[in-house]
């Protein structure tokens, strides 16, 4: 019998499906966190093997660790502790050591540098992504920043490791802009500048000068009031002359002065049309006012903290300013890594900026051209490749220099892409970043060592901004050619940026891991508590092991090095005589301070000395040793009892 049509039961209500792992990976936030984390982990491995295999005989690391140890144990900065650096470094790290009770060791210092090195690179990467809107540009910038900071391995825990982080945070705050609370955002940036200034006065001064130049060229009420803006611009342009005027008899420094002045002039010319337009207000003025207030408050707080710790303001001034100025005398005014060709490029940069300024007046409303985007892309990639020391082809005014080519191309970043509608703060950042890079080049005077790498770091956001502008121009060109061209543009950009990021990763991280791990595995660890991870050259391992053994064998109660290898104090457990003579004490300490050390050594039951004429000669620059108390004491009142490599172990006569 036909029962009629069968009625199907209603399907149960489907549960809400969770996105699959493929969809999760395509989420922009998840992808960004994953890529940054992956690069950070690989970078940490590369940094570890580099830091624990590099040892510099001049031992700036030991000098800084000894002073940090003394400060954390209650020593008075600039009186009991000699240093040419600002108080913020000691307040931060010395305070952390005092709070945690941690021992000051080479293992701890180098592990700390691993974290700060990778963290600084990450900050620059995020800032680059914020500036450009491209994740892979941020990843590339992070790796490029990491590559510039390999110089941190030469002097672990030097104040420059804190300075690079502060520079990165300042760039990041500028990249994120005023936001909804411009006063507070600006106050944070100003506080960071105060901390930078009171860590290394030269780096802080150059960063402040860059902000002044950018504000004078782009922000009202400065821009239109020539009696305010023109003196500010002139002062910044004259700053390189003020810095190097004492050594203008050196040809390379005259070339550097010319190149610096021309580069800054090109930036000022390129930024000249970027002033205020009626009705604009994106929080730029509030951000700058907040920065002034934040700088003042942080500056006062840092000084108050060190004064309450026992250091009078007169001693702080002498340490932060007077002793910092004397670094030139200690290390000597030397050559700058630059050639005369850079001056020619500087003239071309000024001409290019002037030509660009003129052509803007006759800008055509026709179809976009591909050439501005391509040229910006070449410039941005050239800057990043140069600072990261990746050279698939030689280009630029000075082969092998990390600074010359970026310095000469920085002005291009001050020119917005055609048709870009940017607010006052974005125009301020456009001038701030290239000016910051150009001015920080000055830190390579008077000592063009690790400072070259630190200076090149500030060009990373400049290169990223150039790449971002190039992609903006090329996208506009593609959009004008139709939907298919725009789709192809997206595919080409994705593949090209991925290839660039991969190339940077291979050259700057993966190769370093492979090479330095092999070195690390082949060497022996130092047999000292707190330095067991450090694996120097075999000759250094043998020399330092024997020197520490001699200090114990001869029952030394105190000692001085000529010059000092201050890590020996940490390895032997012997407290250094105040005021904690640095490695370069031969020239760095005046007669009064040297006499204090002599008095402490004479009062010690069994003082010893460790002399190395080769290291001393490097600090003296070929000049005879000065006629000062501690120099005469070491040279005349001790006799050699053991030869350890190039070292002489000495006891009192």
C-alpha positions in Angstrom: 0.0 0.0 0.0 1.3 3.4 -0.9 2.1 5.3 2.3 2.6 8.6 0.5 5.6 10.7 0.3 8.2 10.2 3.0 8.8 13.4 5.1 12.6 13.8 5.8 13.5 15.0 9.2 14.9 18.5 9.4 18.7 18.6 9.5 20.1 19.4 12.9 21.4 23.0 13.3 24.9 23.1 12.1 27.4 24.1 14.7 29.5 27.2 13.9 32.6 26.0 12.2 36.0 27.1 13.5 38.4 28.5 11.0 41.0 25.9 9.8 44.7 26.3 10.3 45.1 27.6 6.8 42.7 30.5 7.4 44.4 31.1 10.8 47.8 31.4 9.1 46.4 33.9 6.6 45.2 36.2 9.4 47.5 39.3 9.2 48.1 39.5 12.9 48.9 35.8 13.3 51.2 35.9 10.3 53.0 39.0 11.5 53.5 37.6 15.0 54.7 34.3 13.6 57.2 35.8 11.2 58.6 38.3 13.7 59.0 35.5 16.3 60.7 33.2 13.8 63.2 35.9 12.8 63.7 36.8 16.4 64.5 33.2 17.4 67.0 32.8 14.6 68.5 36.2 15.3 69.0 35.2 19.0 70.9 32.1 18.0 73.1 34.1 15.7 73.7 36.8 18.3 74.6 34.2 21.0 77.2 32.4 18.9 78.7 35.8 17.9 78.8 37.3 21.3 80.3 34.3 23.0 83.1 33.8 20.4 84.2 37.4 19.9 86.8 38.9 22.4 88.4 42.3 22.0 91.7 42.7 23.8 91.0 46.3 24.8 88.1 44.9 27.0 85.7 47.8 27.1 83.2 45.2 28.4 85.3 44.6 31.5 85.6 48.3 32.1 81.8 48.8 32.0 81.1 45.7 34.1 83.5 46.8 36.8 81.9 50.2 37.0 78.4 48.7 37.1 79.5 46.4 39.9 80.8 49.3 41.9 77.7 51.3 41.3 75.4 48.5 42.3 77.4 48.0 45.5 76.9 51.6 46.5 79.8 53.5 44.8 79.3 57.1 43.9 79.3 57.8 40.2 81.9 60.2 38.8 83.8 60.2 42.2 84.4 56.6 43.2 83.7 55.5 39.6 85.3 57.1 36.6 83.1 57.1 33.4 82.5 59.5 30.5 78.9 58.3 30.1 75.6 59.6 31.4 73.9 58.4 34.6 70.8 56.8 33.0 72.8 53.8 31.9 74.0 53.2 35.5 70.6 53.9 37.0 68.9 51.4 34.8 71.4 48.5 34.8 73.0 49.2 38.1 69.6 49.5 39.7 68.5 46.2 38.2 71.6 44.5 39.5 71.1 45.9 43.0 67.4 44.9 43.0 68.0 41.4 41.8 71.3 40.8 43.7 72.7 39.3 40.5 76.5 38.9 40.2 78.2 41.0 37.5 79.6 38.5 35.0 80.5 38.2 31.4 77.9 35.5 30.9 75.2 37.8 32.3 76.3 40.8 30.3 76.5 39.0 27.0 73.1 37.3 27.5 71.7 40.7 28.2 73.1 42.0 25.0 71.5 39.1 23.1 68.1 40.2 24.4 68.7 43.9 23.7 70.2 43.3 20.2 67.2 41.2 19.1 64.8 43.5 20.8 66.2 46.6 19.1 66.0 44.9 15.7 62.4 43.9 16.3 61.5 47.5 17.3 63.0 48.9 14.0 61.2 46.2 12.1 57.8 47.1 13.5 58.5 50.8 12.9 59.3 50.0 9.3 56.1 48.1 8.9 54.1 51.0 10.4 55.8 53.5 8.1 55.1 51.4 4.9 52.2 49.2 5.6 54.1 46.1 4.4 54.9 43.2 6.7 57.8 41.9 4.5 59.3 45.4 4.5 59.2 45.3 8.3 60.8 41.8 8.3 63.6 43.0 5.9 64.2 46.1 8.0 64.4 44.0 11.2 67.1 41.8 9.6 68.9 44.8 8.2 68.9 46.4 11.7 70.2 43.2 13.2 73.0 43.1 10.7 74.2 46.6 11.5 74.4 45.6 15.2 77.0 42.9 14.9 79.4 45.6 16.2 77.8 45.2 19.6 79.9 42.0 20.0 83.1 44.1 20.1 82.1 45.9 23.4 79.3 44.0 25.1 77.3 46.0 27.7 78.8 49.3 26.4 76.2 52.1 26.8 75.7 52.0 23.0 73.7 48.8 23.5 71.2 50.9 25.5 71.4 53.8 23.0 70.4 51.7 20.0 67.3 50.5 21.9 66.4 54.1 22.8 66.9 55.2 19.2 64.7 52.3 18.1 61.9 53.2 20.5 62.1 56.9 19.5 61.7 55.9 15.8 58.9 53.6 16.7 57.0 56.3 18.6 57.5 58.7 15.7 56.2 56.1 13.2 53.0 55.5 15.3 52.5 59.2 15.4 50.3 61.4 17.7 47.4 58.9 17.9 44.4 59.9 20.0 46.5 61.5 22.7 49.2 63.4 21.0 50.5 65.1 24.3 51.1 61.7 25.9 52.6 60.1 22.8 54.9 63.1 22.4 55.8 63.0 26.1 56.9 59.4 25.7 59.2 60.3 22.8 60.6 63.3 24.7 61.4 61.1 27.7 63.2 58.6 25.5 65.3 61.5 24.0 66.2 62.6 27.6 67.3 59.1 28.5 69.4 58.9 25.3 71.0 62.3 26.0 71.9 61.3 29.6 73.4 58.0 28.4 75.6 59.3 25.5 75.4 63.0 25.1 76.5 63.0 21.5 73.9 60.6 20.3 71.2 62.5 22.2 72.3 65.8 20.8 72.2 64.6 17.2 68.7 63.1 17.7 67.4 66.4 19.2 69.0 68.3 16.3 67.2 66.1 13.8 63.8 66.8 15.5 64.6 70.5 15.5 65.4 70.5 11.8 62.2 68.5 11.0 60.0 70.8 13.1 61.5 74.0 11.6 60.8 72.7 8.1 57.3 71.3 8.5 55.5 72.4 11.7 53.7 75.6 12.5 54.1 78.0 14.2 57.8 77.5 13.3 57.6 77.0 9.5 56.2 80.4 8.5 58.0 82.4 11.1 61.4 82.8 9.4 63.0 84.5 12.4 62.4 81.2 14.2 62.9 78.5 11.5 65.9 79.9 9.6 68.2 80.2 12.7 67.2 76.7 13.7 67.9 75.3 10.3 71.2 77.2 10.1 72.2 75.9 13.6 71.7 72.3 12.5 73.6 72.8 9.3 76.5 74.3 11.3 76.5 71.5 13.8 79.0 69.2 11.9 81.5 72.1 11.8 81.1 72.6 15.6 81.8 68.9 16.2 84.9 68.5 14.1 86.5 72.0 14.1 89.4 70.9 16.4 90.6 68.4 13.8 90.1 70.3 10.5 93.8 69.7 9.7 92.9 66.1 8.9 91.9 65.8 5.3 89.3 63.0 5.7 87.6 65.0 8.4 87.3 68.0 6.1 85.8 65.7 3.5 83.4 64.4 6.2 82.4 67.9 7.1 81.7 68.8 3.5 79.7 65.6 3.0 77.7 66.0 6.1 76.8 69.6 5.4 75.9 68.9 1.8 73.7 65.9 2.9 71.8 68.0 5.5 71.4 70.9 2.9 69.9 68.4 0.4 67.4 67.2 3.0 66.5 70.8 3.9 66.0 71.7 0.2 64.0 68.6 -0.5 61.7 69.3 2.5 61.2 73.0 1.8 57.7 72.6 0.2 56.5 70.4 3.0 55.2 73.2 5.2 51.8 73.7 6.9 48.7 74.1 4.8 45.7 76.0 6.1 43.2 74.0 8.1 45.5 71.1 8.9 45.7 69.7 12.4 46.6 66.0 13.0 48.1 66.4 16.4 51.6 67.3 15.3 51.8 70.5 17.4 50.5 68.7 20.5 53.0 65.8 19.9 55.9 68.3 19.8 54.7 70.2 22.9 54.3 66.8 24.7 57.9 65.9 23.6 59.2 69.1 25.1 57.4 68.4 28.4 58.4 64.8 28.5 62.1 65.6 27.8 62.1 68.2 30.7 60.4 65.9 33.2 62.6 62.8 32.4 65.8 64.9 32.3 65.0 66.3 35.8 64.0 62.9 37.1 67.2 61.2 35.9 69.4 64.0 37.3 67.5 64.0 40.6 68.0 60.2 41.0 71.8 60.4 40.6 72.1 63.4 42.9 70.2 61.5 45.6 72.6 58.7 45.1 75.5 61.0 46.2 76.8 62.6 42.9 76.7 66.4 43.0 75.7 68.2 39.8 79.2 69.5 39.3 80.5 65.9 39.2 77.7 64.9 36.8 78.6 67.8 34.5 82.3 66.9 34.6 81.5 63.2 33.7 78.8 63.7 31.1 80.2 66.7 29.4 83.9 67.3 30.2 85.1 63.7 30.2 83.0 63.0 27.1 84.7 65.8 25.3 88.1 64.4 26.4 87.5 61.1 24.6 89.1 62.7 21.5 92.3 63.2 23.6 92.2 59.7 24.9 91.7 58.0 21.5 93.1 60.8 19.3 91.4 62.5 16.4 91.6 60.0 13.6 90.6 59.3 10.0 87.0 59.0 9.0 85.9 56.2 6.7 85.1 58.4 3.7 86.7 59.4 0.4 86.7 62.6 -1.6 84.2 61.0 -4.0 81.5 61.4 -1.3 81.8 65.1 -1.6 81.1 64.8 -5.3 78.0 62.8 -4.5 77.1 65.4 -1.9 77.1 68.1 -4.6 75.0 65.9 -6.8 72.6 65.3 -3.9 72.1 69.1 -3.4 71.6 69.5 -7.2 69.1 66.6 -7.2 67.1 68.1 -4.3 67.1 71.5 -6.0 65.9 70.0 -9.3 63.2 68.1 -7.6 62.0 71.2 -5.8 61.8 73.0 -9.2 60.0 70.2 -11.0 57.3 70.1 -8.4 56.1 73.5 -9.6 55.4 72.0 -13.1 54.0 68.7 -12.0 51.9 67.2 -14.7 48.4 65.8 -14.1 48.9 63.2 -16.8 49.2 59.4 -16.3 51.6 58.2 -13.6 55.1 57.1 -14.7 56.8 53.9 -13.7 60.2 55.6 -13.3 59.8 57.4 -9.9 58.7 54.2 -8.3 61.6 52.2 -9.8 64.2 54.8 -8.8 62.9 55.0 -5.3 63.0 51.2 -5.1 66.6 51.1 -6.2 67.5 53.8 -3.7 65.7 52.1 -0.8 67.2 48.7 -1.6 70.7 50.2 -2.0 70.4 51.8 1.4 69.3 48.6 3.2 71.9 46.4 1.4 74.7 48.9 2.2 73.9 49.2 5.9 73.5 45.4 6.2 76.9 44.9 4.4 75.3 42.8 1.7 76.9 43.7 -1.6 75.7 41.7 -4.6 77.2 44.6 -6.7 79.4 47.5 -5.8 77.7 50.9 -5.9 78.2 54.2 -4.2 80.9 56.8 -3.6 83.0 54.8 -1.2 83.3 51.1 -1.6 83.1 49.2 1.7 81.6 52.1 3.7 78.3 51.5 5.4 77.6 55.3 5.7 78.6 57.0 2.4 75.8 55.8 0.1 72.9 56.1 2.6 74.1 59.5 3.6 74.0 60.7 0.0 70.6 59.1 -0.7 68.8 60.1 2.5 67.3 63.3 1.0 65.1 61.3 -1.4 63.0 60.1 1.6 62.1 63.7 2.4 60.2 63.9 -1.0 56.7 62.4 -0.8 55.5 60.3 -3.8 53.6 62.2 -6.4 50.0 62.7 -5.5 50.5 61.7 -1.8 48.2 63.6 0.6 50.1 63.6 3.9 49.4 65.4 7.1 51.8 67.6 9.0 53.1 64.8 11.3 53.9 62.5 8.4 55.8 65.3 6.7 57.6 65.9 10.0 58.6 62.2 10.1 59.7 62.4 6.4 62.3 65.0 7.4 63.1 63.5 10.9 64.2 60.1 9.7 66.7 61.2 7.0 68.0 64.0 9.3 68.4 61.5 12.1 70.5 59.2 9.9 72.6 62.0 8.5 73.3 63.6 11.9 74.1 60.3 13.7 76.9 59.8 11.2 78.8 62.3 13.3 79.1 59.8 16.1 81.9 58.2 14.1 84.0 61.1 15.2 86.5 61.0 16.9 86.5 57.2 16.9 85.3 55.4 13.8 85.0 51.9 15.3 81.8 50.3 16.4 80.2 53.8 16.0 80.0 53.3 12.3 77.7 50.3 12.7 75.6 52.2 15.2 75.3 55.2 12.9 74.3 52.9 10.0 71.4 51.6 12.0 69.6 54.9 11.8 69.4 54.6 8.0 67.3 51.4 8.2 64.0 53.3 8.6 65.1 55.6 5.8 65.6 52.6 3.4 62.3 51.2 4.5 60.5 54.5 3.9 62.0 54.7 0.4 60.8 51.2 -0.4 57.3 52.0 0.9 57.2 55.1 -1.2 58.3 53.1 -4.2 55.5 50.6 -3.7 53.0 53.4 -3.4 54.1 55.0 -6.7 54.2 51.6 -8.5 50.8 50.7 -7.2 49.4 54.0 -8.5 51.1 53.3 -11.9 49.6 49.8 -12.0 46.1 51.0 -11.0 46.1 53.5 -13.9 46.7 50.6 -16.3 43.7 48.6 -15.2 42.6 45.9 -12.8 44.7 43.2 -14.4 47.9 45.3 -14.0 47.0 46.0 -10.4 46.6 42.3 -9.7 49.9 41.5 -11.4 51.5 44.2 -9.3 50.3 42.5 -6.1 51.8 39.2 -7.1 55.1 40.7 -8.2 55.5 42.7 -5.0 54.7 39.7 -2.8 57.3 37.5 -4.5 59.9 40.3 -4.7 59.6 41.3 -1.0 59.7 37.6 0.0 62.9 37.1 -2.0 64.5 40.2 -0.6 63.6 39.2 3.0 65.0 35.7 2.4 68.2 37.0 0.9 68.7 39.3 4.0 68.0 36.4 6.3 70.5 34.1 4.6 73.3 36.7 4.5 72.8 38.3 7.8 71.5 35.5 10.1 71.8 32.0 8.7 75.4 32.3 7.5 76.4 33.8 10.8 74.8 30.9 12.8 76.6 28.2 10.7 80.0 29.9 10.8 80.1 31.0 14.4 78.7 27.8 15.7 81.6 25.9 14.1 84.0 28.3 15.9 82.1 28.0 19.2 82.3 24.2 19.1 86.0 24.2 18.3 87.1 26.4 21.2 87.4 25.9 24.9 85.4 27.8 27.6 87.2 30.0 30.0 87.6 28.3 33.4 86.2 31.2 35.4 83.0 31.5 37.3 80.7 33.8 35.3 82.6 33.4 32.1 82.1 29.7 31.3 80.2 30.4 28.1 82.8 32.7 26.7 85.1 31.0 24.2 88.0 33.3 23.0 90.9 32.4 20.8 93.2 29.7 22.2 96.0 32.2 22.8 93.7 34.5 24.8 92.4 31.5 26.8 95.9 30.5 27.8 97.1 34.0 28.6 94.2 34.9 30.8 94.1 31.6 32.6 97.8 32.0 33.4 97.4 35.6 34.5 94.6 34.8 36.9 96.7 31.8 38.2 99.6 34.3 38.8 97.4 36.7 40.7 96.5 33.8 43.0 100.0 32.3 43.1 101.6 35.5 44.2 98.7 36.3 46.6 98.0 39.7 45.1 95.6 41.8 47.2 95.2 44.4 44.5 96.6 45.1 41.0 96.7 47.5 38.1 97.0 46.7 34.4 99.1 48.8 32.0 96.6 49.2 30.3 93.8 47.6 32.3 92.1 44.4 31.2 89.3 44.9 33.6 87.7 41.5 33.2 90.7 40.2 35.2 89.1 41.8 38.2 85.9 39.8 37.7 87.8 36.6 37.0 90.1 36.9 40.0 87.6 38.3 42.5 89.9 41.2 43.3 88.3 44.6 43.8 89.7 47.3 41.6 91.2 50.4 43.2 89.0 53.5 43.0 88.1 55.3 40.8 87.9 52.1 38.8 90.5 52.9 36.2 89.3 52.1 32.6 91.3 50.3 30.1 92.6 53.5 28.7 93.5 55.0 32.1 97.0 56.0 30.9 95.5 59.0 29.1 91.9 59.0 30.5 92.7 59.6 34.1 94.2 63.0 35.1 97.1 63.3 37.6 94.7 63.7 40.6 92.8 60.5 39.8 96.0 58.6 39.0 97.5 59.6 42.4 94.4 58.2 44.1 95.0 54.8 42.5 98.7 54.9 43.5 97.7 55.7 47.1 95.3 52.7 47.2 97.9 50.4 45.6 100.6 51.4 48.1 98.2 50.9 51.0 97.4 47.4 49.8 99.5 44.6 51.4 100.6 43.0 48.1 99.9 45.1 45.0 100.7 43.6 41.6 100.9 45.0 38.0 100.2 43.5 34.6 102.0 45.3 31.7 101.4 44.9 28.0 103.3 47.4 25.8 101.4 46.5 22.7 98.0 47.3 24.1 99.4 50.4 25.8 101.0 51.6 22.5 97.6 51.2 20.8 96.0 53.5 23.4 98.9 56.0 23.2 98.8 56.2 19.4 102.6 56.1 19.1 103.1 58.9 21.6 105.3 58.5 24.7 103.5 57.8 28.0 102.5 60.9 29.9 104.3 62.0 33.0 101.6 61.1 35.5 101.7 59.4 38.9 100.2 56.0 38.1 102.2 55.7 34.8 105.4 56.4 36.6 104.5 54.1 39.5 103.9 51.1 37.2 106.9 51.8 35.0 109.4 52.4 37.8 108.3 50.6 40.9 107.6 47.1 39.7 109.8 44.2 38.4 108.8 41.4 36.0 108.4 37.9 37.5 106.6 36.1 34.7 106.1 36.5 30.9 102.6 35.5 29.7 102.4 36.0 26.0 102.7 39.7 25.4 102.0 40.4 29.1 104.5 40.9 31.9 103.4 39.9 35.4 105.0 42.3 37.9 105.6 42.6 41.6 106.8 45.6 43.6 110.6 46.2 43.6 
